Amino acid sequence: MDPDVDINPDTDDLPLRANTNHILVRHYVLDLTVHFERKVISGSAVLFLEPCSGLRTKVENDIGPEVVKKSGTVEAEESQGGFVGRCRDVDAQKDGIKGPEKTTTKMERVAVDESGGVGLQTAAVTKYIQSSHLWETTSDDDFTLVLDCCDLDVSKVEEVNVTSVSAMSSLLPEVASKSSGVRSVDQQTAFIQKLVSMPSRRWRQKHQLFSLCSRPPSAQDGTSLHFRRDRWSLQVRKKGVTSSQDFPRVVRICYETRPTGGSVRWTNDQDNRVCVYTAGSPINNRALFPCQEPPVAMSTWQATVRAPSECVVLMSGEEQAVPIEDGNTRFSVWNYYVTMPMPASTFTLAVGHWCQVTAEIPPALERSVWDRMGCGKTAKPGAGSREWIEAGLLSGLGSSSSEVVNSSPLQTGSEDQTTRSVSAFCYSSLEDEGLSVTDYSGMVDDGISCSHGDYPCRFAERSARSQRVIPHRVFGPVCLLQKAQMAVLKLLPRCLAAAHAILGVHPFSRLDVLIVPAGFSSLGMASPHIIFLSQSVLCSGSSGSGENGLSLCGSRMCHEIAHSWFGLVIGARDWTEEWISEGFATYLEDIIWAQAQQLSLQDTEKQSDLKALLRWRRLSDELQHSEEELQILRPNMENTGQVSESGSSTVKHALNPDKTFMQVHYLKGYFLLRFLACQVGEQQFIDFFRSFVKKYHGQLILSQDFLRMLLITFPDMERKGLTLSAIYADWLDRPGIPKWLYERSTVWSQARLVEEVKAEVVKWILLSQSHQGKSRKRKRIEPKLMSEQLVMLLELLLEESELSMATLDFLQRTYNLQNQDAEVQHRWCELVVKHAYTQAYGDVEHFLIHNQAMGVYLYGELMVHEDAEQQALARRCLSLVQEEMDQSARRVVEEMVL
């Protein structure tokens, strides 16, 4: 079939082109080399394929029978457990085309229409087109493997002859004996089928075989594979092969990324040292390696990454990598792997000159930090300085109160060349906080029945059930190590233990946290085994802030940790249902953070109501200033989860630049869960979460899976008229705000912590009206407010048309606003801009430079007032950071400012 046939022509929809209903990638072996001087990653991806055989009859399950739609549209399988093992090849209603027709992309067709001729194409179109020189010799009847791919330069695609691997016959003798005397292609098919079907208890042997089978040369029968790349896909054929059953089972793709590819960011860290990391962009990883992007294409992977020896390589992987020197190349080799099948979009990579944060910063390093005048414009340390930095970090490990594990020396060279690891996992001490690393009490379940496909599952391990805090490490640039120590390293074990108390078994065996460069586009991003955190969540470092200064960091870490359960080990089957990931994580972050703080039920409820009101204000403001079609949590409505005959689909509005900065899936999804919790009771709802995780871990879901199980568990809901269709109609399938949320916001606005803020607002307004900011008024002001209360205070003051300069000065000094967390600083900067408080323009400039993920809105405020000084400030800030800004944010800001 033509890969473009199923693609929605709307420019803001992201196409998922992979034909996952015809053939699936079961395992990737990546061999990558990082070239900082050229800003490219080169190497190969070896794909182990399994064809989807026959038209399946779907067994009825919780969501009813599979729906087969007209024109060959089918609903994707319920979960990975039922999908990967039993793939389908549904024939469309006699369109009769297996391979692409004349493979003309939409971009080419547009060029033809505009030019009025067939032969004329613009450079803008042809830059996306690439093909092997014999592609045109293939037939339209040949089967085509379609992979999601963009911004990659593919040099070669070849079939790998695994029958030349000598270990295959000894490790899989039963296959070798049966394959004697048969064709090489049949023998290879038998080998690979046996390999991908090996049980999880033999996963080490399985990964060893995958590695061995990825190394042989290409097949020597003279029939190379032909490929063609267009804007969104890579298409591969073998001449004369007309079905997925006969298509090669192992394919090697040699390629190189592009410096401007959207999947990775090449930038400098806050120490001004080069780094690269996967950006979590709307196009996911298709500009890093050719892959199958639809969530249903769940696979395992292993990766070898070569990077300069002075760099650290962090990646989603189940064990701490041990770097070894790559001969005399001044490169080190890092190896990672995963055994849990997951969507290719969850693959995460970061390479840079970061250091591990330890429980105590060595004095020499601490002096170095304070000697640096700001983070981001510092000089590049010399090689010698790195040696003492690493030695100091290791000495800090020895003197800390942490329990260090896996800290044996790493072999990084040949013969006697050995260095100590800077990457030791640790458990920070929890005893002082009344917690323990493991706790065998209160474990009500002795076992969990897994419903997913076969893989080594932590939910089935008894030891994992009692592991409250998994091994963890924190990395960042040198200039931020102290802040990361004060916030992230201090809070991480508490947040992990709290998440375990709420949700149970940690889905992943370890966790790295990386403080990413200032240009990172959000406050955090969770991936298997690794979390990216923005520097904006770090505490300001001001004295006396205490726990209050850690609120933003703690809640954000709880949000990202919650994604381990909702977003990763349980994922959305249709990417348009982002609320399944983000709404759940937003709801859970409050519960986990309250548990981490060991708050009483009363204090938990107070904080929860205050945060709910702040989110309500944010959501109502966003819905007033956004398109209605972007406000819908289930934009595909009754078609959610459906794909074309080949398995291709589109992600609605995924490329819309406005959607990048919207929070509706976070906030409206959060409020839906609060609404449901009110119907059944908070504790009962949390208990249900645990039950849902036990049933659906390792699987992909739709909204209906969660809601149906909830309605079955609490039948009184339906008896009260709260049906599945009612929830769809009120919350998921329409824009705007449900009636319940309007009513509930009135209750939140009268909460005790909110009333305290309102009382302070009145005092500040009276002070401004009197035009006196002197000492005799100070007794009337309450200087001790929580961070969230400060945010509310500033938001309410923003509604005032006038505030005196003296009042703003006193406000700043009273609450030390420039040293509060980034959420408070953001509202303070809005006040400064609104009232043209020139004395604090330095605070605005500092915020825009150091909190780029949060500053886009402020640029608009600076420009809209048509104040020459404010506009000059916006242009100056943009000129300072535009090279390191996230591409989407930069485009939006440049449109406003330039």
C-alpha positions in Angstrom: 0.0 0.0 0.0 1.1 3.6 -0.5 2.3 4.7 2.9 0.7 8.1 2.4 -2.8 6.8 1.7 -3.8 6.8 5.4 -2.1 10.0 6.4 -4.4 12.9 7.4 -3.4 15.9 5.3 -3.7 18.3 8.2 -0.3 19.9 8.7 -0.4 19.7 12.5 -1.1 15.9 12.7 1.9 13.7 13.2 1.9 10.6 10.9 2.8 7.2 12.3 3.6 5.4 9.1 5.0 2.0 10.3 2.9 -0.9 9.0 2.7 -2.7 12.3 -0.2 -4.8 11.3 2.0 -6.5 8.6 5.3 -6.9 10.5 6.7 -6.0 13.9 10.2 -5.2 15.2 10.7 -7.4 18.2 14.2 -6.2 19.1 16.6 -3.4 18.2 20.4 -3.7 18.4 21.8 -0.1 18.1 25.5 0.6 17.5 26.0 4.4 17.8 29.0 6.8 17.8 28.6 10.4 19.1 30.5 13.0 17.0 30.4 16.3 18.9 32.5 18.1 16.4 30.0 17.4 13.6 26.9 17.2 15.8 25.8 13.9 14.4 25.3 10.4 15.7 26.4 7.7 13.2 26.1 3.9 13.3 23.6 1.2 12.6 20.3 -0.2 13.8 19.7 -4.0 13.4 16.1 -4.9 13.5 14.8 -8.4 14.4 11.5 -8.8 12.7 8.5 -11.0 13.0 5.7 -11.0 10.4 2.1 -10.8 11.6 0.5 -14.0 10.3 -3.2 -14.5 9.4 -6.4 -12.7 10.3 -7.0 -13.1 14.0 -10.3 -13.5 15.8 -10.1 -11.4 18.9 -11.2 -12.9 22.1 -13.8 -10.8 24.0 -12.4 -8.9 26.8 -13.3 -6.0 29.1 -13.8 -3.6 26.2 -15.8 -5.9 24.0 -15.0 -7.5 20.7 -12.6 -6.0 18.2 -14.3 -3.6 15.8 -13.4 -3.9 12.2 -14.3 -0.7 10.4 -15.0 -0.1 6.7 -12.1 0.6 4.4 -9.9 -1.7 6.4 -9.8 0.4 9.5 -9.4 -1.8 12.6 -9.1 -1.1 16.3 -5.7 -1.8 17.7 -5.3 -4.7 20.1 -6.0 -4.1 23.7 -2.6 -4.6 25.1 1.0 -5.6 24.4 0.2 -8.9 26.1 -2.3 -9.7 23.5 -0.7 -7.8 20.6 2.9 -8.7 20.2 2.4 -12.4 20.6 -0.5 -12.6 18.2 -0.1 -10.2 15.3 -2.6 -9.7 12.6 -2.5 -9.2 8.9 -6.0 -7.9 8.1 -6.8 -7.7 4.4 -8.5 -4.5 3.4 -11.6 -4.7 1.3 -9.8 -5.7 -1.9 -7.5 -2.8 -2.4 -5.2 -5.6 -3.3 -1.9 -3.6 -2.8 0.8 -5.0 -0.6 3.7 -2.7 -1.6 3.6 1.0 -2.4 2.3 2.0 -5.8 4.4 4.6 -7.4 5.7 5.9 -4.1 5.0 9.5 -4.4 4.8 11.4 -1.2 2.3 14.1 -0.4 5.1 16.7 -0.6 5.9 15.5 -4.1 2.2 15.6 -5.1 1.9 19.2 -3.8 4.9 20.2 -5.9 3.4 18.6 -9.0 0.0 20.3 -8.5 1.6 23.7 -8.0 4.0 23.4 -10.9 1.5 22.0 -13.3 3.9 19.3 -14.5 5.2 16.0 -13.4 9.0 16.5 -13.6 9.4 19.7 -11.6 10.2 19.6 -7.9 11.4 22.3 -5.5 14.5 22.0 -3.4 12.3 22.1 -0.3 10.6 18.9 -1.4 13.6 17.0 -2.7 15.6 17.5 0.5 13.4 14.9 2.1 13.7 12.3 -0.6 16.4 9.7 -0.7 16.5 6.2 -2.2 18.9 3.4 -3.2 19.9 3.4 -6.8 17.9 0.3 -7.6 14.7 1.2 -5.8 12.9 1.7 -9.1 13.7 -1.8 -10.2 11.4 -3.2 -7.5 7.8 -4.0 -8.2 4.6 -2.6 -6.7 3.8 -6.2 -5.8 6.9 -6.5 -3.5 6.2 -6.3 0.2 7.4 -3.1 1.8 8.7 -2.7 5.4 7.7 0.8 6.4 9.5 2.5 9.3 9.0 5.8 11.0 11.9 8.0 10.1 12.9 11.6 9.5 16.0 13.8 9.4 18.3 10.7 8.9 20.8 10.1 6.1 20.6 6.4 5.3 23.6 5.0 3.5 22.7 1.3 3.3 20.0 -1.2 4.2 21.0 -4.9 4.1 19.8 -8.3 5.1 21.9 -9.9 7.8 22.9 -13.6 7.3 22.6 -15.0 10.8 23.2 -18.6 9.7 26.9 -17.7 9.7 26.8 -17.3 13.5 28.5 -20.4 14.8 27.0 -20.1 18.2 23.5 -20.6 16.8 23.9 -24.2 16.2 25.3 -25.0 19.6 23.0 -22.7 21.6 19.9 -23.8 19.7 20.7 -27.3 18.6 17.1 -28.3 18.1 16.6 -25.7 15.4 19.9 -26.5 13.8 19.2 -30.2 13.5 15.8 -29.6 12.0 17.2 -27.1 9.6 19.8 -29.3 8.0 19.3 -29.7 4.3 16.8 -26.9 4.0 17.3 -23.5 2.3 19.4 -20.9 4.0 16.4 -18.5 4.2 14.2 -21.1 5.8 17.0 -21.9 8.3 17.4 -18.3 9.2 13.6 -17.9 9.6 13.6 -20.8 12.0 16.6 -19.5 14.0 15.0 -16.0 14.4 11.6 -17.3 15.3 13.1 -19.5 18.0 15.2 -16.6 19.2 12.4 -14.1 19.6 10.2 -16.8 21.3 12.8 -17.7 23.9 11.2 -17.5 27.4 12.1 -14.6 29.7 14.0 -16.9 32.1 16.7 -17.1 29.4 16.9 -13.4 28.7 20.6 -13.1 29.2 21.2 -15.9 26.7 18.6 -14.2 24.4 20.4 -10.9 24.5 23.7 -12.5 23.9 22.3 -14.2 20.8 20.8 -10.9 19.6 24.2 -9.3 19.9 25.9 -12.1 18.0 23.3 -12.1 15.3 23.6 -8.4 14.7 27.3 -8.7 13.8 27.6 -10.9 10.7 28.0 -9.5 7.2 25.2 -9.0 4.9 23.7 -11.9 2.9 25.9 -12.9 0.0 23.2 -14.0 -2.4 23.4 -10.8 -4.5 19.9 -9.6 -3.6 20.5 -6.5 -1.6 17.7 -4.6 0.0 16.4 -1.5 -1.6 15.2 1.5 0.3 13.5 4.9 -0.1 13.1 7.7 2.5 10.6 10.5 2.3 9.6 13.1 4.8 8.2 10.8 7.5 9.2 7.2 6.6 11.9 4.8 5.4 10.5 2.1 3.1 12.5 -1.1 2.5 11.9 -3.9 -0.1 13.6 -7.0 -1.2 13.1 -7.6 -4.9 10.8 -10.5 -5.6 9.5 -10.9 -2.0 5.8 -10.2 -2.0 4.8 -11.0 1.6 5.8 -10.2 5.1 6.3 -14.0 5.7 9.1 -14.2 3.2 10.7 -10.8 4.1 14.2 -11.0 5.8 14.0 -11.5 9.5 17.1 -9.5 10.3 17.8 -6.1 8.7 20.7 -3.7 9.3 20.3 0.0 8.5 23.4 2.1 8.4 22.7 5.8 8.8 23.7 9.1 10.3 21.6 11.7 12.1 21.5 15.3 11.1 22.6 18.3 13.3 19.1 19.8 13.1 17.2 16.5 13.6 14.3 17.0 15.9 14.8 14.0 18.2 18.1 15.1 19.8 19.4 18.4 21.1 23.0 19.4 20.6 23.8 22.2 23.0 26.1 23.3 25.9 25.4 22.5 29.5 25.5 25.1 32.3 29.3 24.7 32.5 29.5 25.6 28.8 30.5 22.0 27.9 29.1 20.2 24.9 26.3 17.6 25.4 23.5 15.9 23.5 20.3 14.4 24.7 17.0 13.1 23.4 14.6 16.0 23.5 11.2 14.3 24.0 9.9 16.2 21.0 6.6 15.5 19.2 8.4 13.4 16.7 9.9 11.2 19.4 12.9 9.1 18.3 12.4 8.7 14.6 15.2 11.2 13.9 17.5 9.2 16.1 17.0 5.7 14.6 14.5 4.2 12.1 11.8 2.5 14.2 8.2 1.6 14.5 6.6 4.5 16.4 3.1 3.4 17.1 2.8 2.5 20.8 1.6 -1.1 19.9 5.0 -1.8 18.4 6.5 -2.7 21.8 10.0 -4.1 21.6 13.2 -4.7 23.6 16.5 -3.2 22.7 20.2 -3.1 23.5 22.6 -0.3 22.6 26.3 0.2 22.3 27.3 3.9 22.4 30.8 5.2 21.7 31.4 8.7 23.1 34.5 10.7 24.0 36.2 9.2 27.1 35.7 12.2 29.3 31.9 12.0 28.8 29.3 10.1 30.7 26.6 8.2 28.8 23.2 7.9 30.5 20.4 5.8 28.9 17.2 3.9 29.6 18.7 0.6 30.7 18.3 -2.0 33.5 21.8 -2.1 34.8 24.5 0.5 35.4 26.8 0.5 32.3 30.5 -0.1 32.8 32.5 2.0 30.3 35.5 0.5 28.6 38.0 2.2 26.4 37.7 1.7 22.7 41.3 0.9 21.8 43.4 4.0 21.2 40.5 6.1 19.9 40.0 8.3 23.0 36.5 7.0 23.0 34.7 4.9 25.6 32.1 2.3 24.9 28.9 2.1 27.0 26.4 -0.8 26.8 22.7 -0.7 27.9 19.8 -3.0 27.5 16.1 -3.5 28.5 14.2 -6.7 28.8 10.7 -5.2 29.2 9.0 -4.6 25.8 8.2 -0.9 25.4 7.4 1.6 22.6 10.4 2.9 20.8 9.4 6.4 21.9 10.6 5.6 25.4 14.2 5.1 24.4 16.3 7.9 26.0 19.9 8.9 25.6 22.1 11.7 27.2 25.8 12.2 26.6 27.8 14.9 28.3 30.4 16.0 30.8 28.2 15.7 33.8 29.3 14.7 37.3 27.5 12.6 39.9 26.0 14.5 42.8 27.1 13.1 46.1 25.9 13.4 49.7 28.7 15.8 50.5 30.3 18.2 48.0 34.1 18.1 48.5 35.5 21.5 49.8 37.7 22.1 46.7 34.7 21.5 44.4 32.5 23.7 46.5 35.0 26.6 46.2 35.0 26.0 42.5 31.2 26.3 42.3 31.1 29.5 44.2 34.0 31.0 42.2 31.9 30.6 39.1 30.0 33.8 38.4 26.7 32.2 37.3 25.9 29.0 35.6 25.9 29.0 31.8 28.6 31.3 30.7 31.5 29.6 32.5 34.8 28.7 31.0 35.4 25.2 30.0 37.4 23.3 32.7 40.7 21.9 31.6 41.5 18.2 31.7 43.4 18.5 34.9 40.5 20.1 36.7 38.3 17.2 35.8 40.7 14.8 37.4 40.6 16.5 40.8 36.8 17.0 40.5 36.3 13.3 40.0 38.7 12.5 42.8 36.9 14.9 45.1 33.5 13.4 44.2 34.8 9.9 45.0 36.2 11.1 48.3 32.8 12.6 49.0 31.2 9.2 48.5 33.4 7.7 51.1 32.5 10.3 53.7 28.8 10.4 53.2 26.1 8.8 55.2 24.8 6.9 52.2 25.0 3.3 51.6 26.9 2.8 48.4 26.5 -0.2 46.2 28.0 -1.5 43.0 31.1 0.7 43.6 33.8 -1.6 42.4 36.4 -0.1 40.1 35.5 0.1 36.4 37.9 -1.2 33.8 38.3 1.6 31.3 41.4 0.6 29.5 43.7 -2.3 28.7 46.1 -4.0 31.1 46.6 -2.0 34.3 44.7 1.1 33.3 41.8 1.2 35.8 39.8 4.1 37.2 37.3 4.3 40.0 33.6 4.7 39.0 32.0 8.1 39.6 28.7 6.3 39.0 28.0 4.4 42.2 24.4 3.8 43.1 23.4 4.8 46.6 20.5 4.6 49.0 20.3 7.9 51.0 19.6 7.3 54.6 16.0 7.2 55.5 16.3 6.1 59.1 16.4 9.7 60.3 13.0 10.3 58.7 11.3 7.3 60.2 11.5 5.4 57.0 13.4 2.3 55.9 14.8 1.2 52.6 12.9 -2.1 52.8 9.8 -2.8 54.7 8.2 -6.3 54.8 5.3 -5.2 57.0 1.9 -4.5 55.7 2.5 -6.4 52.4 -1.0 -7.8 51.8 -0.2 -9.5 48.5 1.9 -12.6 48.3 1.7 -12.7 44.5 0.6 -10.8 41.4 -0.8 -12.5 38.4 0.7 -10.8 35.3 -1.5 -10.4 32.2 1.2 -9.1 29.9 3.5 -10.9 27.5 6.5 -12.8 28.7 9.3 -10.7 30.2 11.2 -10.6 33.5 8.6 -8.6 35.5 9.5 -6.9 38.8 5.9 -7.2 39.9 6.4 -11.0 40.0 9.6 -10.7 42.2 9.0 -11.0 45.9 12.1 -9.0 46.7 11.0 -6.1 44.5 7.7 -5.8 46.4 9.5 -4.8 49.6 12.1 -2.5 47.9 10.8 0.9 48.9 13.8 2.8 47.5 15.5 1.6 44.3 19.2 2.3 43.6 19.5 5.9 42.3 22.0 8.4 41.1 21.9 12.1 40.4 24.0 13.9 37.7 24.4 17.5 36.7 26.9 20.2 35.7 29.5 21.2 38.2 28.0 24.6 38.8 24.7 23.1 39.9 26.0 20.2 42.1 25.4 21.9 45.4 21.8 22.9 44.5 21.1 19.4 43.2 22.5 18.0 46.4 20.3 20.3 48.5 17.2 19.4 46.6 17.2 16.4 44.4 19.5 14.1 46.2 17.9 15.0 49.6 14.3 14.4 48.4 14.7 11.6 45.9 14.7 8.7 48.4 11.8 10.1 50.3 9.8 10.5 47.0 10.7 7.0 45.9 9.6 5.5 49.2 6.4 7.5 49.2 5.5 6.4 45.6 6.1 2.8 46.7 3.7 3.3 49.7 1.0 4.6 47.3 1.4 2.5 44.2 3.4 -0.6 45.2 6.2 -2.2 43.3 8.6 0.1 41.5 8.3 -1.0 37.8 12.0 -0.3 37.1 15.1 -1.6 39.0 17.1 1.6 39.1 16.9 5.4 38.5 19.2 8.1 37.2 18.2 11.8 37.5 19.9 14.3 35.2 19.8 18.1 35.5 19.6 19.0 31.8 20.7 22.2 30.1 18.8 25.4 30.5 17.2 25.1 27.1 15.2 22.0 28.1 11.6 22.6 27.0 9.8 21.5 30.2 10.2 21.0 33.9 10.8 17.3 33.7 10.6 14.2 31.5 10.4 10.6 32.6 11.7 7.6 30.7 12.5 4.1 31.8 15.3 4.2 34.4 16.0 7.9 33.9 14.4 11.3 34.6 15.4 14.6 33.1 14.9 17.6 35.4 15.0 21.3 34.5 17.3 23.5 36.6 14.1 25.6 37.2 13.0 23.1 39.9 16.1 23.4 42.0 15.9 25.4 45.2 17.2 29.0 45.0 19.8 28.3 47.7 18.6 31.1 49.9 19.1 30.6 53.6 16.1 29.9 55.8 13.8 28.7 53.1 13.8 25.1 54.5 11.2 22.6 53.3 9.1 25.4 51.7 11.9 26.1 49.2 11.9 22.4 48.2 8.2 22.2 47.3 8.5 22.7 43.5 11.4 20.2 43.3 9.7 17.6 45.4 6.3 17.8 43.7 7.9 17.7 40.2 10.0 14.7 41.1 6.9 13.0 42.4 5.2 13.8 39.1 8.0 12.2 37.1 8.3 9.2 39.4 4.5 8.6 39.0 5.1 8.2 35.3 6.9 5.0 36.0 3.5 3.5 36.6 1.3 5.7 34.4 3.0 6.6 31.2 5.7 3.9 31.1 4.8 0.5 32.6 1.1 1.4 31.7 1.0 3.4 28.5 -1.7 5.0 26.3 -2.5 2.8 23.3 -3.6 6.0 21.4 -1.2 8.9 21.8 -4.0 11.4 21.6 -5.1 10.3 25.1 -2.3 12.1 26.8 -4.4 12.5 29.9 -3.8 8.9 30.7 -0.2 9.7 31.4 -0.2 13.4 32.3 -3.5 13.7 34.2 -2.7 10.6 36.3 0.8 11.9 37.1 -0.5 15.3 38.1 -3.1 13.7 40.3 -0.6 11.4 41.9 2.1 14.0 42.5 0.1 15.7 45.2 -0.6 12.4 47.0 3.0 11.1 46.7 4.5 14.5 47.8 2.2 14.6 50.8 3.3 11.1 51.7 6.9 12.1 51.3 6.4 15.1 53.7 4.5 12.8 56.1 1.7 15.3 56.3 -1.4 14.6 58.4 -4.7 14.0 56.6 -5.8 17.5 57.6 -2.7 19.2 56.2 -2.8 17.0 53.1 -6.4 18.1 52.4 -5.5 21.8 52.9 -2.6 21.6 50.4 -4.7 19.6 48.0 -7.4 22.2 48.0 -5.0 25.1 47.5 -3.3 23.4 44.6 -6.6 22.5 43.1 -7.6 26.1 43.1 -4.3 27.2 41.5 -4.8 24.6 38.8 -8.4 25.6 38.3 -7.4 29.2 37.6 -4.7 28.0 35.2 -7.1 25.7 33.3 -9.9 28.3 33.1 -7.5 30.9 31.8 -6.0 28.5 29.2 -9.4 27.4 27.9 -10.4 31.0 27.4 -7.4 31.6 25.2 -7.2 28.4 23.1 -9.0 26.7 20.3 -11.8 24.4 21.3 -10.5 21.4 19.4 -7.3 21.5 21.4 -9.3 21.3 24.7 -10.7 17.8 24.1 -9.0 14.9 26.0 -10.2 12.3 23.6 -10.0 14.0 20.2 -10.6 10.9 18.2 -13.7 10.1 20.3 -15.3 6.8 19.2 -12.4 6.2 16.8 -9.8 6.3 19.5 -7.4 3.4 19.2 -8.3 2.7 15.6 -5.6 2.3 12.9 -5.6 1.7 9.1 -5.3 -1.8 7.6 -1.5 -1.5 7.6 -1.4 -0.2 11.2 -0.5 3.4 10.2 -2.4 6.3 11.8 -2.0 9.9 12.8 -1.6 11.7 16.2 -4.1 14.5 16.0 -2.6 18.0 16.6 0.7 16.6 17.7 2.6 19.1 15.6 0.5 22.1 16.5 2.9 24.7 18.1 0.1 26.0 20.4 -0.4 22.5 21.8 3.2 22.4 23.0 2.6 25.0 25.6 -0.9 23.8 26.7 -1.6 22.0 30.0 -5.2 20.9 29.3 -4.3 17.2 29.3 -2.5 17.6 32.6 -5.2 19.8 34.3 -8.5 18.6 32.9 -7.3 15.0 33.3 -6.3 15.8 36.9 -9.7 17.2 37.7 -11.5 14.2 36.1 -9.6 12.0 38.5 -10.5 14.3 41.5 -14.1 14.1 40.4 -14.0 10.3 40.3 -12.3 10.2 43.7 -15.1 12.3 45.2 -17.6 9.7 44.0 -15.9 6.7 45.6 -13.8 8.2 48.4 -10.1 9.2 48.3 -8.6 6.1 50.0 -10.8 3.7 48.0 -9.7 5.5 44.8 -6.0 5.0 45.7 -6.7 1.4 46.5 -8.3 1.0 43.1 -5.2 2.5 41.5 -3.1 -0.2 43.0 -5.5 -2.9 41.7 -5.5 -1.3 38.3 -1.7 -1.3 38.2 -1.6 -5.0 39.2 -3.9 -5.9 36.3 -2.6 -3.6 33.5 1.1 -3.2 34.2 3.1 -4.0 31.1 0.2 -3.2 28.8 -1.3 -0.4 26.8 -4.7 1.0 27.6 -7.4 3.3 26.4 -9.6 5.5 28.7 -12.3 2.9 28.6 -10.1 0.3 30.1 -9.6 2.4 33.3 -13.2 3.7 33.4 -14.9 0.3 32.8 -12.8 -1.4 35.6 -13.7 1.5 37.9 -17.4 1.2 37.2 -17.3 -2.5 37.7 -15.4 -2.1 41.0 -17.8 0.6 42.2 -21.3 -0.4 40.8 -23.0 2.3 42.8 -21.6 4.9 40.4 -23.7 3.6 37.5 -26.8 3.3 39.7 -26.4 7.0 40.4 -26.3 7.7 36.6 -22.5 8.0 36.2 -22.1 5.8 33.2 -19.2 5.5 30.7 -21.1 7.5 28.1 -21.8 10.3 30.7 -18.1 10.5 31.6 -17.2 10.7 27.9 -19.7 13.4 27.3 -18.9 15.6 30.3 -15.1 15.2 30.5 -13.4 13.5 27.5 -15.2 14.3 24.3 -16.1 18.0 24.5 -14.2 21.2 25.1 -14.8 23.5 28.0 -15.3 22.9 31.7 -17.7 20.4 33.2 -20.4 21.7 35.6 -19.0 19.8 38.6 -15.7 21.7 38.2 -17.3 25.1 38.3 -19.2 24.1 41.5 -16.2 22.6 43.1 -14.0 25.6 42.5 -16.2 27.7 44.7 -15.5 25.3 47.6 -11.7 25.4 47.0 -11.8 29.2 46.9 -13.1 29.1 50.5 -10.4 26.8 51.8 -8.4 27.8 54.9 -5.1 28.4 53.2 -6.8 30.4 50.5 -8.6 32.5 53.0 -5.3 33.3 54.7 -4.0 34.5 51.3 -7.0 36.6 50.7 -6.5 38.4 54.0 -3.0 39.2 53.0 -4.1 40.5 49.6 -6.4 43.0 51.3 -3.5 44.3 53.4 -1.3 44.8 50.4 -4.1 46.6 48.5 -4.7 48.9 51.4 -1.0 49.5 51.7 -0.8 50.5 48.0 -3.7 52.8 48.3 -2.1 54.6 51.2 1.0 55.0 49.1 3.1 54.1 52.2 5.5 51.2 52.4 7.1 52.3 55.6 7.9 50.4 58.7 4.7 51.2 60.6 2.8 49.1 58.1 5.0 46.1 58.3 3.4 44.6 61.3 0.2 44.1 59.4 1.9 41.8 56.8 2.4 38.1 57.4 5.8 37.2 55.8 5.5 33.4 56.3 3.5 31.8 53.5 3.9 28.5 51.7 5.2 28.6 48.2 1.8 27.8 46.8 0.3 30.6 48.9 2.8 33.0 47.5 1.8 32.0 44.0 -1.8 32.6 44.9 -1.0 36.0 46.6 0.8 37.2 43.5 -1.9 35.9 41.1 -4.6 37.8 43.1 -2.4 41.0 43.1 -2.0 40.7 39.4 -5.8 41.3 39.1 -5.3 44.8 40.6 -5.0 47.6 38.0 -2.7 49.7 40.2 0.0 48.9 42.7 2.4 51.6 43.9 6.1 51.3 43.3 6.7 51.5 47.1 4.3 48.6 47.6 6.1 46.5 45.0 9.4 47.3 46.6 8.1 46.3 50.1 6.5 43.2 48.6 9.8 42.0 47.1 11.7 42.6 50.3 9.1 41.0 52.5 9.0 37.7 50.7 12.5 37.8 49.2 10.7 37.1 45.9 13.8 36.9 43.7 15.0 33.9 45.7 11.8 31.9 45.8 11.1 29.0 43.6 10.5 29.4 39.8 6.7 29.4 40.1 6.8 32.3 42.5 9.4 34.1 40.5 7.3 33.8 37.4 4.3 35.5 39.0 6.6 38.2 40.5 8.0 38.9 37.0 4.5 39.2 35.7 3.8 41.9 38.3 7.0 43.7 37.5 6.1 43.8 33.8 2.5 44.8 34.3 3.4 47.7 36.5 6.7 48.6 34.7 8.6 48.3 38.0 12.0 49.1 36.4 14.0 48.5 39.5 13.2 44.7 39.2 13.8 44.3 35.4 17.0 42.5 36.4 14.8 39.8 38.0 12.9 39.5 34.7 16.1 39.1 32.7 17.5 36.5 35.1 14.3 34.6 34.9 14.2 34.5 31.1 17.8 33.3 30.9 17.7 30.7 33.6 14.1 29.4 33.4 13.6 29.1 29.6 11.0 26.4 29.9 8.7 28.8 31.8 9.5 32.1 30.2 7.7 32.0 26.8 4.6 33.8 28.2 6.7 36.6 29.7 8.1 37.5 26.3 4.6 38.1 25.1 3.9 40.3 28.1 7.0 42.4 27.5 6.0 43.0 23.9 2.3 43.6 24.2 2.6 46.7 26.5 4.5 48.5 23.7 6.9 49.9 26.2 10.2 50.5 24.5 12.3 49.6 27.5 10.4 46.3 28.0 10.6 45.4 24.4 14.4 46.1 24.4 14.6 43.8 27.4 12.8 41.0 25.6 15.1 41.3 22.5 18.2 41.4 24.7 17.2 38.2 26.6 16.3 36.4 23.4 19.7 37.3 21.9 21.4 35.8 24.9 19.6 32.5 24.9 18.3 31.8 21.4 21.1 29.5 20.4 20.4 27.2 23.4 16.6 27.5 23.4 14.3 24.6 22.5 13.4 24.9 18.8 9.6 25.1 19.4 9.9 27.7 22.1 12.4 29.7 20.0 10.1 29.8 17.0 7.2 31.0 19.1 9.3 33.7 20.9 10.9 34.9 17.7 7.4 35.4 16.2 6.5 37.6 19.2 9.7 39.5 19.5 11.2 39.8 16.0 
